[in-house]
């Protein structure tokens, strides 16, 4: 049996917001956090793709061959 809301200690602090929390701006906060995270991931991805360097030829196809400058320029799999 679930019951209603009950009295709870007001002096207890919780990082998740405590009992029955529903911040009024949770949607905008979530969108902001997702946007910042996506920006950081995109910057890291771009830096990684521009600076990726393999010291030996891959034995097979690897996904980074799609975006890595090393493979686009034909340095590893260039025309012979």
N, C-alpha and C positions, 0 to 999 in steps of 0.2 A: 504494500500500500504506500503510495507516494506522499503525500501530505503537502501542506503548504510551506511557505517560507517560515523559518523559525528565527528567533533572536540569535544573533551571532556576536562575538566580541568585536567591537569597533577598533580596538587597539592593535589587532593582528594585521600585519602587512603581508601581502602576497604579491610576488612578481607577476602573477597571472591576472591580478585584479581583484582577487577575493571572491566572496560569495556572490552569485547572481550578477556578475558584471556584464554589461553590454554597452561599451562606450558608444557615444553618439556618432563619432567620426571614424569608426573602425574601417569602413570601406575606403575612405580617402587615405587613411594611414596605410592600409594594406596595398593600395595602388601605388603610393609613394615608395614603399619599401620594395615592391616588385620592380618599379622603374629604376631605382637606384641599383638594385642587384643586377638587373639586365644591363645597365650601363657599365658596371664594373666587369661583368663577364664578357661583354662585347670588346671592351678595351684590352682585357687579358688575352682574348682569342686573337684579336688583330695583332698584338705584339708577338704572340707565340707563332702565328702563321708567317709573319715577316722575318722572324729570326730562327725558325726551325732549320736545323742543319743535321743531316745524317752522315755519319762517317763511313758507313758501309751501305751497299745497295740492299734494299729490302728483298727478302726471299719471295715475297708475293705482294699482291696489292694491299695497301693500307689506306684507311679513310683519309688520312691527312694529305694524300696525294691530290685530293680535290682542291684544297685551299692553300697548300704550302707553296711559296714562291719558288722554292728549290725545284719542285716538280713541274710547275708551270713553265719555267724558263728552259726546261729540258736539260738541266745540268746532270741529272742522274739517268733519265731515260731519254736522252737526246737522240737525234738521228745519227746513225753511224755512217 
